[in-house]
Amino acid sequence: MFIGFGTLANVVTVVVGSSIGLLVGNRFPKRTQATVVDALGLITLLLGALSAVDVLSPALSGATGSSAPVLIVLGGLLIGGVIGSVFDLEQRLDGFGHWVRRRLVRGKETSHDAESRFVNGFVSASLLFCVGPLTILGSLNEGLGRGPDQLLVKALLDGFSSIAFAASLGVGVLASSAVVLVVQGLLTLAGWAIGDVLPEPHLMALSAAGGLILVGLGLRLLDVKKVPVANLLPALVVAPFLVQLVVVFR
């Protein structure tokens, strides 16, 4: 298989799954759609929790000390959140969603509710499909020539998730396939270009920070709190950087 196959497979499963969801979505009553979104919110919480426990990784604690990992992830989220808020990434992503909708559904639904539904589907699906350890680790591993196995697993998960998401949140989920292509494609190219330079402790910190961001997304899907998860995305860079600082000055 060629490098990039895993990302292309992932895009195809999202497109196919979203198309199926759009076809059957109107046949479900509102209460069913709401239940599906709640279920996805709970699953997202589970996936986030499973990733967040990487903060307990022996590799991370061995490199930084037993008391540092939690502080590193906390610092990554706080500093990353400040950076994201300064650049207002949440609003920029929402704005990008509105821009995409105007070009994809021009001449169709134009009501405020329809536009909000599109943006909600686009943003939620883009974050769910692109914020997580499988996205980063799978793409980097494929770029490093280790095969697309992790991305193929992710493709199956995203395909099934996109059916339920599109049925409940509409065509915005289909548009998120473009984000999957860009994000995973760039990460795969990064893995191909830089080689295996990110040590395991740094990856574990990144994975734990990504898991907590997914928890925030789960709370958002469940309507518990609209966590501005996009503003937290810089934590995926800040957390590994803090690990390096601790390792250097320890």
TORKOL-4160 file (C-alpha; in steps of 0.2 Angstrom, whole numbers, padded with zeros to 4 digits, m for minus):
250
<pt num="1" X="0000" Y="0000" Z="0000"/>
<pt num="2" X="0006" Y="0018" Z="m0004"/>
<pt num="3" X="0009" Y="0031" Z="0009"/>
<pt num="4" X="m0007" Y="0040" Z="0011"/>
<pt num="5" X="m0019" Y="0025" Z="0008"/>
<pt num="6" X="m0025" Y="0026" Z="0026"/>
<pt num="7" X="m0030" Y="0044" Z="0025"/>
<pt num="8" X="m0039" Y="0041" Z="0008"/>
<pt num="9" X="m0048" Y="0026" Z="0016"/>
<pt num="10" X="m0053" Y="0037" Z="0030"/>
<pt num="11" X="m0060" Y="0050" Z="0019"/>
<pt num="12" X="m0070" Y="0037" Z="0009"/>
<pt num="13" X="m0078" Y="0030" Z="0024"/>
<pt num="14" X="m0083" Y="0047" Z="0031"/>
<pt num="15" X="m0091" Y="0051" Z="0014"/>
<pt num="16" X="m0100" Y="0035" Z="0012"/>
<pt num="17" X="m0106" Y="0035" Z="0030"/>
<pt num="18" X="m0112" Y="0053" Z="0029"/>
<pt num="19" X="m0121" Y="0049" Z="0013"/>
<pt num="20" X="m0130" Y="0034" Z="0021"/>
<pt num="21" X="m0134" Y="0045" Z="0036"/>
<pt num="22" X="m0141" Y="0059" Z="0025"/>
<pt num="23" X="m0152" Y="0046" Z="0016"/>
<pt num="24" X="m0160" Y="0039" Z="0032"/>
<pt num="25" X="m0159" Y="0054" Z="0043"/>
<pt num="26" X="m0176" Y="0061" Z="0039"/>
<pt num="27" X="m0184" Y="0045" Z="0043"/>
<pt num="28" X="m0179" Y="0046" Z="0061"/>
<pt num="29" X="m0190" Y="0056" Z="0073"/>
<pt num="30" X="m0182" Y="0070" Z="0083"/>
<pt num="31" X="m0181" Y="0060" Z="0099"/>
<pt num="32" X="m0172" Y="0046" Z="0090"/>
<pt num="33" X="m0159" Y="0059" Z="0083"/>
<pt num="34" X="m0157" Y="0067" Z="0100"/>
<pt num="35" X="m0154" Y="0049" Z="0107"/>
<pt num="36" X="m0141" Y="0045" Z="0094"/>
<pt num="37" X="m0131" Y="0062" Z="0098"/>
<pt num="38" X="m0132" Y="0058" Z="0116"/>
<pt num="39" X="m0125" Y="0040" Z="0113"/>
<pt num="40" X="m0111" Y="0048" Z="0102"/>
<pt num="41" X="m0107" Y="0060" Z="0116"/>
<pt num="42" X="m0105" Y="0046" Z="0129"/>
<pt num="43" X="m0094" Y="0036" Z="0117"/>
<pt num="44" X="m0084" Y="0052" Z="0114"/>
<pt num="45" X="m0082" Y="0054" Z="0133"/>
<pt num="46" X="m0076" Y="0036" Z="0134"/>
<pt num="47" X="m0063" Y="0038" Z="0120"/>
<pt num="48" X="m0057" Y="0054" Z="0128"/>
<pt num="49" X="m0055" Y="0045" Z="0145"/>
<pt num="50" X="m0046" Y="0031" Z="0137"/>
<pt num="51" X="m0033" Y="0043" Z="0129"/>
<pt num="52" X="m0032" Y="0054" Z="0144"/>
<pt num="53" X="m0025" Y="0039" Z="0155"/>
<pt num="54" X="m0009" Y="0040" Z="0145"/>
<pt num="55" X="m0005" Y="0053" Z="0158"/>
<pt num="56" X="m0001" Y="0038" Z="0168"/>
<pt num="57" X="0011" Y="0031" Z="0155"/>
<pt num="58" X="0027" Y="0024" Z="0163"/>
<pt num="59" X="0037" Y="0031" Z="0149"/>
<pt num="60" X="0030" Y="0049" Z="0153"/>
<pt num="61" X="0033" Y="0047" Z="0172"/>
<pt num="62" X="0050" Y="0040" Z="0169"/>
<pt num="63" X="0056" Y="0054" Z="0158"/>
<pt num="64" X="0048" Y="0068" Z="0169"/>
<pt num="65" X="0046" Y="0061" Z="0186"/>
<pt num="66" X="0031" Y="0054" Z="0195"/>
<pt num="67" X="0023" Y="0070" Z="0199"/>
<pt num="68" X="0026" Y="0080" Z="0183"/>
<pt num="69" X="0014" Y="0071" Z="0170"/>
<pt num="70" X="m0002" Y="0078" Z="0177"/>
<pt num="71" X="0005" Y="0096" Z="0179"/>
<pt num="72" X="0012" Y="0095" Z="0161"/>
<pt num="73" X="m0005" Y="0090" Z="0154"/>
<pt num="74" X="m0013" Y="0104" Z="0165"/>
<pt num="75" X="0000" Y="0117" Z="0159"/>
<pt num="76" X="m0002" Y="0111" Z="0141"/>
<pt num="77" X="m0021" Y="0114" Z="0142"/>
<pt num="78" X="m0020" Y="0130" Z="0151"/>
<pt num="79" X="m0007" Y="0138" Z="0140"/>
<pt num="80" X="m0014" Y="0130" Z="0124"/>
<pt num="81" X="m0031" Y="0137" Z="0129"/>
<pt num="82" X="m0024" Y="0155" Z="0132"/>
<pt num="83" X="m0016" Y="0154" Z="0115"/>
<pt num="84" X="m0032" Y="0147" Z="0106"/>
<pt num="85" X="m0042" Y="0160" Z="0115"/>
<pt num="86" X="m0030" Y="0174" Z="0109"/>
<pt num="87" X="m0032" Y="0169" Z="0091"/>
<pt num="88" X="m0050" Y="0164" Z="0094"/>
<pt num="89" X="m0049" Y="0147" Z="0085"/>
<pt num="90" X="m0066" Y="0142" Z="0090"/>
<pt num="91" X="m0074" Y="0157" Z="0081"/>
<pt num="92" X="m0062" Y="0155" Z="0066"/>
<pt num="93" X="m0067" Y="0137" Z="0064"/>
<pt num="94" X="m0086" Y="0142" Z="0066"/>
<pt num="95" X="m0083" Y="0155" Z="0053"/>
<pt num="96" X="m0074" Y="0143" Z="0041"/>
<pt num="97" X="m0089" Y="0131" Z="0043"/>
<pt num="98" X="m0101" Y="0145" Z="0038"/>
<pt num="99" X="m0090" Y="0149" Z="0023"/>
<pt num="100" X="m0090" Y="0131" Z="0018"/>
<pt num="101" X="m0109" Y="0130" Z="0020"/>
<pt num="102" X="m0112" Y="0145" Z="0009"/>
<pt num="103" X="m0103" Y="0136" Z="m0005"/>
<pt num="104" X="m0109" Y="0119" Z="m0003"/>
<pt num="105" X="m0128" Y="0122" Z="0000"/>
<pt num="106" X="m0130" Y="0138" Z="m0010"/>
<pt num="107" X="m0148" Y="0140" Z="m0016"/>
<pt num="108" X="m0154" Y="0127" Z="m0003"/>
<pt num="109" X="m0159" Y="0130" Z="0015"/>
<pt num="110" X="m0154" Y="0147" Z="0021"/>
<pt num="111" X="m0163" Y="0149" Z="0037"/>
<pt num="112" X="m0153" Y="0153" Z="0053"/>
<pt num="113" X="m0157" Y="0136" Z="0060"/>
<pt num="114" X="m0151" Y="0127" Z="0045"/>
<pt num="115" X="m0135" Y="0136" Z="0045"/>
<pt num="116" X="m0132" Y="0133" Z="0063"/>
<pt num="117" X="m0136" Y="0114" Z="0061"/>
<pt num="118" X="m0123" Y="0114" Z="0047"/>
<pt num="119" X="m0109" Y="0122" Z="0057"/>
<pt num="120" X="m0113" Y="0112" Z="0072"/>
<pt num="121" X="m0111" Y="0096" Z="0062"/>
<pt num="122" X="m0096" Y="0102" Z="0053"/>
<pt num="123" X="m0087" Y="0107" Z="0068"/>
<pt num="124" X="m0092" Y="0093" Z="0079"/>
<pt num="125" X="m0088" Y="0080" Z="0066"/>
<pt num="126" X="m0071" Y="0088" Z="0061"/>
<pt num="127" X="m0065" Y="0089" Z="0079"/>
<pt num="128" X="m0071" Y="0071" Z="0083"/>
<pt num="129" X="m0063" Y="0064" Z="0067"/>
<pt num="130" X="m0047" Y="0074" Z="0069"/>
<pt num="131" X="m0043" Y="0076" Z="0087"/>
<pt num="132" X="m0037" Y="0060" Z="0095"/>
<pt num="133" X="m0022" Y="0049" Z="0096"/>
<pt num="134" X="m0027" Y="0038" Z="0081"/>
<pt num="135" X="m0027" Y="0054" Z="0070"/>
<pt num="136" X="m0010" Y="0059" Z="0075"/>
<pt num="137" X="m0001" Y="0043" Z="0079"/>
<pt num="138" X="m0009" Y="0034" Z="0064"/>
<pt num="139" X="m0005" Y="0048" Z="0052"/>
<pt num="140" X="0013" Y="0049" Z="0058"/>
<pt num="141" X="0016" Y="0031" Z="0058"/>
<pt num="142" X="0010" Y="0029" Z="0040"/>
<pt num="143" X="0021" Y="0043" Z="0035"/>
<pt num="144" X="0036" Y="0034" Z="0044"/>
<pt num="145" X="0032" Y="0019" Z="0033"/>
<pt num="146" X="0025" Y="0008" Z="0047"/>
<pt num="147" X="0009" Y="0005" Z="0037"/>
<pt num="148" X="m0009" Y="0012" Z="0038"/>
<pt num="149" X="m0016" Y="m0001" Z="0051"/>
<pt num="150" X="m0020" Y="0012" Z="0064"/>
<pt num="151" X="m0029" Y="0023" Z="0051"/>
<pt num="152" X="m0039" Y="0009" Z="0044"/>
<pt num="153" X="m0046" Y="0005" Z="0061"/>
<pt num="154" X="m0050" Y="0024" Z="0063"/>
<pt num="155" X="m0058" Y="0024" Z="0046"/>
<pt num="156" X="m0070" Y="0010" Z="0051"/>
<pt num="157" X="m0074" Y="0019" Z="0068"/>
<pt num="158" X="m0077" Y="0036" Z="0058"/>
<pt num="159" X="m0087" Y="0028" Z="0045"/>
<pt num="160" X="m0100" Y="0021" Z="0058"/>
<pt num="161" X="m0099" Y="0037" Z="0068"/>
<pt num="162" X="m0102" Y="0048" Z="0052"/>
<pt num="163" X="m0118" Y="0038" Z="0049"/>
<pt num="164" X="m0126" Y="0043" Z="0065"/>
<pt num="165" X="m0119" Y="0060" Z="0065"/>
<pt num="166" X="m0125" Y="0064" Z="0048"/>
<pt num="167" X="m0142" Y="0057" Z="0052"/>
<pt num="168" X="m0143" Y="0069" Z="0066"/>
<pt num="169" X="m0133" Y="0084" Z="0061"/>
<pt num="170" X="m0134" Y="0085" Z="0043"/>
<pt num="171" X="m0123" Y="0088" Z="0028"/>
<pt num="172" X="m0110" Y="0097" Z="0038"/>
<pt num="173" X="m0103" Y="0080" Z="0043"/>
<pt num="174" X="m0100" Y="0076" Z="0025"/>
<pt num="175" X="m0090" Y="0092" Z="0023"/>
<pt num="176" X="m0079" Y="0087" Z="0037"/>
<pt num="177" X="m0071" Y="0074" Z="0026"/>
<pt num="178" X="m0061" Y="0088" Z="0018"/>
<pt num="179" X="m0054" Y="0092" Z="0035"/>
<pt num="180" X="m0049" Y="0074" Z="0038"/>
<pt num="181" X="m0040" Y="0074" Z="0021"/>
<pt num="182" X="m0031" Y="0090" Z="0025"/>
<pt num="183" X="m0026" Y="0086" Z="0043"/>
<pt num="184" X="m0021" Y="0068" Z="0041"/>
<pt num="185" X="m0013" Y="0072" Z="0024"/>
<pt num="186" X="m0002" Y="0085" Z="0032"/>
<pt num="187" X="0002" Y="0074" Z="0047"/>
<pt num="188" X="0007" Y="0060" Z="0036"/>
<pt num="189" X="0018" Y="0071" Z="0026"/>
<pt num="190" X="0026" Y="0078" Z="0042"/>
<pt num="191" X="0029" Y="0060" Z="0047"/>
<pt num="192" X="0037" Y="0056" Z="0031"/>
<pt num="193" X="0048" Y="0072" Z="0032"/>
<pt num="194" X="0054" Y="0072" Z="0049"/>
<pt num="195" X="0056" Y="0054" Z="0053"/>
<pt num="196" X="0054" Y="0046" Z="0070"/>
<pt num="197" X="0060" Y="0061" Z="0081"/>
<pt num="198" X="0046" Y="0063" Z="0093"/>
<pt num="199" X="0050" Y="0051" Z="0108"/>
<pt num="200" X="0036" Y="0041" Z="0117"/>
<pt num="201" X="0035" Y="0052" Z="0133"/>
<pt num="202" X="0030" Y="0067" Z="0121"/>
<pt num="203" X="0018" Y="0056" Z="0112"/>
<pt num="204" X="0010" Y="0051" Z="0128"/>
<pt num="205" X="0008" Y="0069" Z="0134"/>
<pt num="206" X="0000" Y="0074" Z="0117"/>
<pt num="207" X="m0012" Y="0059" Z="0118"/>
<pt num="208" X="m0017" Y="0063" Z="0136"/>
<pt num="209" X="m0020" Y="0082" Z="0131"/>
<pt num="210" X="m0030" Y="0076" Z="0116"/>
<pt num="211" X="m0040" Y="0064" Z="0126"/>
<pt num="212" X="m0046" Y="0078" Z="0138"/>
<pt num="213" X="m0050" Y="0089" Z="0123"/>
<pt num="214" X="m0061" Y="0074" Z="0117"/>
<pt num="215" X="m0069" Y="0074" Z="0134"/>
<pt num="216" X="m0074" Y="0092" Z="0132"/>
<pt num="217" X="m0081" Y="0088" Z="0115"/>
<pt num="218" X="m0092" Y="0074" Z="0123"/>
<pt num="219" X="m0098" Y="0087" Z="0136"/>
<pt num="220" X="m0103" Y="0098" Z="0121"/>
<pt num="221" X="m0112" Y="0085" Z="0112"/>
<pt num="222" X="m0122" Y="0080" Z="0128"/>
<pt num="223" X="m0127" Y="0099" Z="0130"/>
<pt num="224" X="m0119" Y="0099" Z="0147"/>
<pt num="225" X="m0107" Y="0113" Z="0143"/>
<pt num="226" X="m0102" Y="0121" Z="0127"/>
<pt num="227" X="m0083" Y="0119" Z="0130"/>
<pt num="228" X="m0074" Y="0129" Z="0117"/>
<pt num="229" X="m0063" Y="0114" Z="0112"/>
<pt num="230" X="m0056" Y="0122" Z="0096"/>
<pt num="231" X="m0047" Y="0135" Z="0108"/>
<pt num="232" X="m0039" Y="0120" Z="0117"/>
<pt num="233" X="m0031" Y="0113" Z="0101"/>
<pt num="234" X="m0014" Y="0122" Z="0104"/>
<pt num="235" X="m0012" Y="0110" Z="0119"/>
<pt num="236" X="m0007" Y="0096" Z="0107"/>
<pt num="237" X="0009" Y="0106" Z="0103"/>
<pt num="238" X="0012" Y="0114" Z="0120"/>
<pt num="239" X="0011" Y="0098" Z="0130"/>
<pt num="240" X="0025" Y="0089" Z="0121"/>
<pt num="241" X="0035" Y="0105" Z="0122"/>
<pt num="242" X="0033" Y="0106" Z="0141"/>
<pt num="243" X="0039" Y="0088" Z="0142"/>
<pt num="244" X="0055" Y="0093" Z="0133"/>
<pt num="245" X="0057" Y="0107" Z="0145"/>
<pt num="246" X="0056" Y="0096" Z="0160"/>
<pt num="247" X="0068" Y="0083" Z="0152"/>
<pt num="248" X="0081" Y="0096" Z="0149"/>
<pt num="249" X="0080" Y="0105" Z="0166"/>
<pt num="250" X="0077" Y="0090" Z="0176"/>
